[in-house]
């Protein structure tokens, strides 16, 4: 939708009224895989362009915030949760997304320190626990960034994310440690990616070109 600055203020945003069905309704009805892939590619590009080019992100990706028009266009709604991504967070976070970083323990630990996830004063057991937990999480979460095209309909991929979240939600060792750590931006970025992956899985989007946003 178009944005109207003369009808907007710091607390009010005025945009075009857009017609369409919510993304959840679209995924329930749609039987056209090509259209699902088209919507999925648009959704992925929408987020990657924001994150990498604008360094700002629509941090509330859920089905109620997206419509699909009769023409098969993706419509983004509700820009009430927008987050700026500072470079001192962006740079180490996306270095961590690289396979070579995950394979290099020294570099991985260095970036964990940069993001305040690991701390110099951590006791050895706590240090090892959080290092292992975040390494596992990032190994799963960053899989799409290690290939040119990704199949977001993969039940194996989504199953790993779900299993990881469920396992650590019940982890008694985690509760015994000081889990109040890490950049506040880490929370929003992970929430954004988790929501985005959920939407892509609901769409059963396949063959998504990960770096397509670079051509926009």
Secondary structure, DSSP 4 states (H G I P E B T S, - for coil): --B-GGG--SS---B-----EEHHHHHHH---HHHHHHHHHHHHHHHHHIIIIISEEE----GGGEEE-TTS-EEE---SSEEE--HHHHHHHHHHTSHHHHT-HHHHHHHHHHTTSS-TT--HHHHHHHHHHHHHHHHHHTGGGGSSEE-TT-HHHHHHHHHHHHHHHT-HHHHHS----S-HHHHHHHHHHHHHHHHHHHHT--SEETTGGGG-
